[in-house]
């Protein structure tokens, strides 16, 4: 005999949908319950096994409670810290936008490039940020992604999408930022260069060392010559500086010498400032749980809990 529908569970789901403005399609994805079956279950017309659907629903609700509990305990990250490296990124972005030029920001992971880019986007008008991936390495896909960031239609031939982008950014004194730009091939980068040439819109290419290396090194240099000649500002962030780490520690209120020394070592490892910030956030959670201030033993425990090893 199949289980009867759990009316209390239905009411709970309906209340979440109403309170959070969710669609049934969204709930279907979150619960991994087929959309048609979910709709029938909510309406009370499903003739299959209600118990299987409700097990999936309950797992989703339980995970929501766990996430809410963790969010309630996990301390807020510090406000964005304007480290010297972050200031260099902001300078490159601002220059590219104001001068209608091309900037390149490149270097190791975890130094704060992406966070600085998002901060600049929130502060300046007409800044469109696109994150490249291997699947958008060619001109068509990356132009489609740029068009999406501009809220343009992405149907039609590639040259139509390009024309729409040019028309949209013309005269805006805006800035197109391509994060993770190392994934783009020569022709994709040249397509972005063509948009810059046609409109004077600022462009910033951000990513790892490959972004700059492929513009200057080996046989590819010839193919990238037109783009490289237009790069007006180059910012290399190979690793965080002591001043970057100091700014983060000051923002977190880490004052004792031994803790700062330990954190300085974390900040110089792979993952850099990102790893340090994650460690300090988890350490704050541990400290709050035991009612103690941040200290070296607690920071060590947090670092170890994250899998760190010095």
Beta strands, then each sheet from edge to edge (+ up, - down):
strand 1: 102-107
strand 2: 127-131
strand 3: 175-179
strand 4: 202-207
strand 5: 231-237
sheet 1: 2+ 3+ 4+ 1+ 5+
end
